[in-house]
Amino acid sequence: MKMYFYDTGLVCSLLGIKRSQDIAQHYLRGALFENLIFAELMKNSYNQFRRPDIFFWRDNSGNEIDCILNAGPTERVVEIKLGTTVSSDFFKGLEYYRKLSGLSTDNFYLIYGSTAKQKRSSATLLGWDQLEELLND
């Protein structure tokens, strides 16, 4: 089970993070980034008066996907990584889930800490500031 907060400022307060500079050194900075992206996806659905069909997936072996968006007939599979330099490890969960689901790689996305959009063989990479493209695609 995972727990997300709609207010990442509240999470930072609960963790004792007082200044924005402190986040860069905090051991939970990746989890805070993931929480921020997940909350923004949820809020986008609510702001459009839709019930969010957004899920986290993990199997009993620990393989996981950060976010699965069910948007009508399409399913979008999203991995969220804070890093700005793309690593092959970023795609591990996506590749595992693609083999299980049989979905096209057009349905796979990686949201990461950069602002550059890239198309890779495994997924479309979107910067953290490009969430709208994921939702309107």
Disulfide bonds with the S-S distance in Angstrom:
none
